[in-house]
Structure formats: C-alpha cells, structure tokens
Amino acid sequence: MITVPLIPENAPFNAEQRAWLNGFLAGVFSRAPLPSYAPPSAPSAPALRPLTILFGSQTGTAEGLAKRASKEAGRRGFAATVVDMAQTSAAQLAQCSAALLITSTYGDGAPPDNAKALHAELASDSAPSLAPLHFSVCAIGDSNYAQFCRCGRDFDSLLEKRGATRSAPLVECDVDQDAAFKSWLDHALASFGPGTAPVSSPSPRPVEEPKAAPSGFSKANPYPSILLSRSRLSGPESAKEINHLVFKIPDSGLTYEAGDALGVMPRNCPLVVDELLAALGWDGEEDVPAPDGSHLPLKLALLSHYDLGKPTPDLLAAFEPSGNGGTAIALRHVIDVVASRSRFSLSPAGFVGLLKRIQPRLYSISSSPKAHPGEVHLTVGTVRYEADGRRRLGVCSTFLAERTIPGESTVPIHVHSNKAFRLPLDPKAPIIMIGPGTGIAPFRAFIEERIATGSTGPNWLFFGDQRASCDFI
C-alpha cells in the first residue's frame, strides 16, 4: 500500500483546505511511485483512503452538505475531495474506488444545472463501466413536490447499471434533512471500511468555501430585517397580485451579489391555525415541544415552527378515515387530513411530532447591492386559490403581502448564495434574459448591476405575462 504524506495539523490551512490538499496528494501519490529517498527522521504517516464527494446543487444546499461530509470524512481517515459534478465525467468516475453523491432535484424531477452533463453521460449507451467504484447516494428534495428526490434516485440506478457497487443504500432527505443526512453519512463512511484501495480521484479545482456574514447571520440564525416598503406592481384588473418588497440590512453584515436568493422565514396564517385547532378540538394552550427541544403553547408552535402544508406519511397513518369520503378529498394540506378523518389518539405533543419543521422560502433577489446599498429587494407573486371547497394560501407570499406592516414588521431573512447564476465577467459580453412573470426578478438585479458597473455589453430582456394593460410589471 502506498503511504501518502499528510498536511500537518498546524499548517496554515483550515479543515476544508487540509482535506482538499490531502485528497490531492493521495491522487498524486497513487499515480506515481514515491521518491526512493526520504529523510531518515521523517515519521511514517498513516495511509489515507481517497474519497470523492460529488455534489449536484441548484441553490447551494447539496454543496454545503458535501463540504460537511468532507469534514467528517477527514476526521475518519479519508482524503476527501469535494467535486462539483460539472467538473467531472464518467471516465474520471470510473477511476475512483469510493464516492459519495449528494444531489438535489430541480423543477419537475430534473437534475440541477451542474449535474445535467454527468447525468446524461451516465444514461447514454456509451457510458464506461464503473466496476471499480463503490458508492452511496444522498438525495435531497422537498416532499411537497411530486418528483421528490427523483434526480438522486436516477443517479443511484445509473451507477448500479454501469457496474458500480452500492456500499450503502440511497437515503432521501426532505427539506429538514439534518438527522437523515447525518445517519446516511455515518452509514456510508462506515460501509467503505478500512480496506478501500487508494485509487486516484478526479482532480478538479477545489470548491471555494462560501464566506459567512461577519455577523454570523445564516439560515440557522436569520437576520430580523425591517420591511421598509411594499408596493403592488400588477394593476387592479390583474388576476395576480405581484408585490415589490424592500428590506433594510445596513448593520446586518449580510452581503449578496446579483443572482443570489433571499431566504425568508414565514409565519403560518392565524386563520389556518385556528381552523386546524378547531378541527382537533384543542384550545392552543397545550404545552408542546418545538423542533429545537424547547417548549411552548401549541398555537404558537403551529404559527411559527411547524409546516402545515403537505402532510407527512406518518401523519396520514395516524388519522383513521371517516366514513364520509375522506379519500375523495385531495389531501393537499394538514388541515385536509384532520378535517376529513374523524378518529385519532394523538396528544398535542404527539401531533406536532408528526409535522415537518417550517422552512424558509427562497426568492431570487431583484436588486443590485451597488444600486441599493444597505437594502435587498424582492419581487413576489402572492399565491391564493380555491381547492376542494377551501381557500388556499401561499404561506410566505401571503405572509409578506398580508401579515407584515411596512416600516414596522421585522422579517427573518438570510442570504443564499448561488454561484452558478452570475453575470459574465466580461462587461462587454452580450446577455439574453428570459423572465416571464415574477421570473423577471433576478434580471432586474442583473440590469441594475450592469448599469452600476458601467458595463457596455448589450442586454436583451424578454418578458411575458397575461395582459399588457395590467401585468407589465
């Protein structure tokens, strides 16, 4: 077995940089014999096990999990290399002995943009054999969507089809993925075992660690921003309500670039919570646990901490259908399950234990920080519709449109970097932007950025909506 030198713990690198450099050295030393001479006093280093960690990420979640996996792998004796799927190929993958794949699903079951090429290559008849490879896949998704985790399932199936060996089973992680991810990672790393041969990994450029805000505000610790203003962009005759919102962030330490997204943590509608409590027969004062382990009244927990959207399988199993056609109603939301099913034996604490944690909603930022220092803007369409005899509300869009007061309300926000969605570096390069409806939001930011930086390249924006008289936002 080849002995690979290690970067010392006291070298001027952080954990991620050491892990990447160790992975690079593992690849180099596995391809070439070690020099015949080594200083007599050099201590023998333990053998590292090369591990490739690939990520397919549209908004950065899978990329962040890949970096977490790299840290943990480094602590367990692996020389882990984090690889953007756009920077590798099936041929390179065929030379790996061990790989973890962490991928989200985009849109209606499609791969993220950076995973499309590798997905297509593995699906083609000319894909190489991956017989040397041992792998495990972590699929990231949102169970509110029909094609939940489809891309991860595709990769799991394609790798097996090409001869790779599944070391640990596929795990599907919902939006609140922390516990499932940790369990998968522990099992997957253990499954490779100490006998993994030091076969070379792809050698892409290292993935840069995103810089955290100096203040430490993040998804886990959002910044309480003041909503400065809200103005309706769509006309009164429009079938839509589209609002432009401005948030104040001067002292937050939050920074963003055109192309990034803003995470907004909403609160559920009080009318929806009251309807749910009435259907359950509880008054809302019952003591229940919050997702973080603290305790608070049930009504407050339902307003601020739990997702009342698509019911979980465990919730469906806990409620016995009534005799009046519970299955005839589309069980879109938690209230549908409770209202259409009569028998249950849950306590309030047991009930919230079957709900998902409420998650922030991501919206494309519609401003350039150079044009609006100390502010961040959004353009949001309000979702309201009728279904199965019940009025339905978009949780975050109606929170912003109806339940916040400009100049007074604080809204928890965080910046979500999207390095794959950026203006070209060349200020003379022409750009074409296609943004129907509120899809125009990030392109407003791009145009403001180009004006602010004096870019001279031509800018084409194609915009479409229902009626020019009232929807030309």
N, C-alpha and C positions, 0 to 999 in steps of 0.2 A: 504494500500500500504506500502511496506517495505521501510524505509528510509535508504539509502546507504551512508556511510561516504565518503567524498571526500579527495583526496590528496591535501593539501594546495598549493596555487599558489607559495608560497615562499619556498616550499620543493626543495631539490637539484636534481630535475629531469627536463629534457626537456619536451616539449609539448607531444611528442610521448610516452615517458615513463610514464608521468602522465596519458595519455589516456589509455594506456595498464593496468596500475595499477588500475585505476578507473573501467575499464571493469572487471578485475579480482575480485575486491571487490564486484562489482554488482553481479557477478556469485556466489561468496561465500555466500553473504548475502541473495540471493534469494533462496538458497538451505537449509538454516538453520535459525532458529529464532534468533533474536538479543538477546544479553545478557539482563537479566532482570534489570541490573543496568547500569546506565550511569551517569557520573558526573553531578551534578546539573547545573554547569556552561556551559556545552557543548552546543554550539548553534545547532539548528536543521538545518540539511543540506538538500538542495533540492533533490528531487528524480531524479535519473538518469535513462535514458531509455537505457537498454542494446541493443547494435547493433553489429552484426557480419559482418565484411567486409572480404570476401574471395577473393583471387586472384589466377588466373591461368596464369603463366608467363613463357615464354621461355627465354627471353633475359632481363627481368627486367622492361619493360615498365609498365605492368599491376601492378606489385608490387609497383612501385613508385607512381602510381595513387591511389592505395589502401591506401598508407600512407598519401597522400594528402587528401583523403576522410576522414581518421581518424581524422586529424587535424580539418577539417571543422566540422565534426560531434561533436567533443569535444566542439567546440565553441557554438554549438546549443543545448547543454544539453544532449548529448548521452554519454554513457560509451562505447566507441567503442573498439572492439578487432579485430586486423588485423590477419587473419588466412591464412596461406599457405594451399591451397587445399589438398596438400599431407598430411597434419597433421589433417585432419578431416574425418568424414564419414557421410553417410546419416542418421544414427541413431543419431549422435550428432546434425546434422542439424535439425532433427525433434523436438528437444527440444528448438529451437530458436523461438523467436517471430518476429524478424526483421533481415533481412540480405540484404546486397548489394553484388553482384557478379560482379567482374571485371576480364575479361579473354580475352586473345589474342587467335589467331588461328595459328596453326603451320602447315607448309607444305601444303598438299592438303586437307585442311579443318579439320585436326586432332586437338585434344586438346593438349595443352602444356604438357610436360612430367609430371609436378607436378599435373596436373588436370585429368590425364587419369584414375586413380583408382576411383575417385569420379564420373566422367562421366560414367564409366562402371557400377558402383553400382546403380546409378540413372536410368540407362537404363535397368537394369535387372528386371525380373518379381518379384523378392523377395524384391525389394526396399520398405522401410516402408512408411507409409502415412506421408505427410508433412503438414497436415491440419492446424496446429497452425501457420505456417510460412507465413509472409508477405515479399515479396521480390521485387527487381528490378535488372536488369542485364545491365551492360555496356559492349558491345562487342568491342574489339579493333582489327583492321585489316588494311590491305592495299588493296585498291580497284584495284590495278594493278593485283591482283590475283583473279582467278575465284571463289574460295571458301571464298571470303571476309567475315569475321566475322562469319563463319559457327559454330565455337565452342560456341560462345555466344548465337546464335540462338538455338543451341541444348540444352544448359542449361536452357534457358528461357522456352522452350517447355517441357523439362523433369520435371522441378519443378512444372509447372502447371499440368502436367499429374499426378504427385504424390499428388495433392490436395492442393499445396501451392497457396496463393493468390498473384497475381501481383499487387503491390501497385502503381507502375509507369511503363510506357511502356519501353520495350527494346530500347536502343539507340545504334546505330552503329557509331563508331568513326573511321575515316580514320587516316592516319599517322599524319596529322596535327590536333590532336584531342582536343586541349585545349578548344576551345569555346564549342564544343559539350559536352565534359566531364563536364565542369562547369555547363552547362544548365541541363544536366541529374542529376548531384549530387544535385543541388538545388531543383529540382522537386522531386527526390526520397526521400530526407530527409524530405521535407515538407509533402510528402504523408504518412509517418508513423504517423505523428500527435502526440499530447501530450498524447493520450490515450494508447500508446503501453504498454502492460503489461510487468513487469520486469521478464521475463522468462530467465533461465540461458542460457549462450552462451557456445560453446565449450571452453575448457581451454587448448589451445596448448601453447608451449613455445613461448615467444614473438619474433616477427620478428626483427632482428637487422637492424638498420638504416645504410645504406652504408656510409662509410666515404668519404666526399668530398675531393678533392685535396686541399692542403693548399693554392694553388694559386687561387682557385675558378674556374679553367677551367672546362667546362662541355659541354653538348650538346648545351645549350643555349649560351655558351661562349667558343667556341673551341680554342685550343692552335694552334698558327701558327708555325707548325713544319717545319724544313728544311728537304727536301728529300735528304738523304745522298747518296743513291745509288739505282740503278735499274739494275737487271741482268736477262736475259732471261734464264729460266730453260729448256724449251722444245726445242728440236732440230729443225733445219731449215726445215726438212722434215715433221714435225708435222702439223696436221690440227689445232692445238691450239697454242696460244701464252700465256705462263704462265710466269709471272714475279715475282721475289723476290725483295721486296722493304724494305729499311731500313730508318726509320725516327729518327731524333735526338730529344731527350726530356730531356737533362740533367738539365736544370734550370726551367722546367715547373711546377714542383710539382706533375706531373701526376705519379701515381703508378698503377701497374697492376699485376695480377697473371696469371700463365699458365691456360688457359681455358677461359680467358676473351676475349672480342671482342674490336676492334678499330673502332670507328665511323669516317668516312671520309666525309667531305663536298665537293662535286664536283662542277665543273662549266660545264654548257652545252657546247656542241661543237659549235664554231663560225659558221661553215658551215651550221649547222642545223638552227641556229638562223637567218642567212642571208636568207636561203630558206624560212623560215616562214615569215620574213618581206616582202620579195618579193611577196609572195602569198597574204599577207594582203594589199599590196600597201602602206606601211608606210616606212619612212626612218630610223626609230630607234631613232630619236632625240626627239620624243614626250615625254612630261612630264607625268609620271605615278606614282602612289603610290607603294611603296614597302610593303611587308607584315607587317613590323613594323610601318607603317604610314609615314615614310619619303618619299621624292620624288626624282626621278632620271630619266635619259633618258630611254626610252623603251628598247633599245638594251641591256643596262647594266642590266636592271631588268630581261630580258629574259636569259641573260648569267648566272647570279649569284643567282637569287632569286626565280624563278618560275619553276615548274616541267612541262616539255614538253613531258612527257610520256603519259600514258593513259588519254584520255580526260574525263572530268567530265560530268555528265548528263546535267548540266546547259550549258556547252559549246556546247554539241550536239544540245540542243534545240535552241540555239541562231543562228545556221547556217542552212539555208534552203538548202536542197539537190539540186544540179544542175540536169539538165536533162540527163546527160551523165553517169549515173550509179554510183552515189556516194555510194549507198547501196551495190554495188557489191565489193567494196574495203573494206578490213578489216580495221576498224578504230583503229589501234593499238596506234597511237600517235597523238598529237595535230596537227601536220602538215598534217596528212591524212584528218582530218576534214576540215581544212582550204582550202587545195588544191582541195578537191573533192566537195565542196559546194560553190556555187557562191554568194549567197545573204546573207548579214548581215547588221545590222545597229548599230554596236558597235563602240564606241570610243576606242582609245587605253587604256584609264583608265578602261573602261568597260570590255575590253577584258581580261586584266590581273586579273580583279576581278573574272573571271570565271576559273582561273587556281589555282592549288594547290601550296602551298609553297614547294620548293625543300627541300628534306630531306637528312640527312647524310646516307650513306650506311655502314652497319656493316660487318666487316670481322673478322674471327677468327684470333687472334694473333698467329704468328708462331715462337715465341721466348720466352725464359725464361728470366725474368729480372735478375736472378742470373748469367746467362751465358753472357748477353749483357747489363750491367748497362748503363743507360743513352740512351738506344735505344729501339725501338719497331719495330718488323718485320712483314711483311705481305707476303702472297703468293696468287697472284691474277691472275685468268684466264681472258683474255681480250675477251669481247663479241662483235663479229661482224657477221652480217648475212644479206642476201638479202630477202626481202619480199615485194610483191605487186609492184615490179619494183623500189623499193627504198632501198638504203643501210641503214641498221640499226646499231646503235652503243650503246653498254652499256655505260651509262652516266659516271659512276665513273671509270669503268675499263679502258675505253679509255682515260679518263682524266688523270689517273695515267700513262698509257702506252705511250700517245702521246703528252700531253699538259703540262707536267711538265719536268723541267730540273734538273737532279741530281746535288746537290751542290749549286743550286741557288733558286729553287722554294720553296715557303712556301705553305704548305697544312694544312688547318684547320682540327684538329683531336680532339677526346675526347675518353676517356676510358669508355667502357660499361661493368660493372661487370656482371659476370654470375656465381653466387654462386652454381648453380645446376650442373656445369660442372667442376669438380675438380678431382685431383689425390686422391687416397685413403690416409688417414692419416698414415697408416702403411707402412713404407718404404720397408718392406719385402713382401708386398702383390703383387701377380702377376697381371698384367694388359694385356688386349687384346684390341687392337685398330684397327678399320677398317676404312680406309680413301682413297677411290678411288679418283683419280684426285686431284684437289686442296683441297679436303676434308682431305688431309694429314696435312694441316696447323697446327691445334691445337695439333696434335700428335707430330710434331716436337718440339713444346714447351714443351709437357709433357716429352719427352725423354731427352731434354736438362735439364729440371728441375731435373729429376731423377739422371742424371749424376752429376749435380752441387751439389746436396744434399747427394751424396754417397748412394743412395737407392740401396738395394741389390735384390729386387724382380725382377723376370724375366719379360721382356717386349716383347710382341708379336705384331708386326705391319703388318697388311695385306693391301697391296697396289695394286690397279688395275688401268689400263688405256688402251688406244687403242693399242699402239705398243711399245714394249720394246726398240726398237732401237732409238726412238726419244721422247718418253713420260715418260721415267723412271726418273721423276723429283727428 
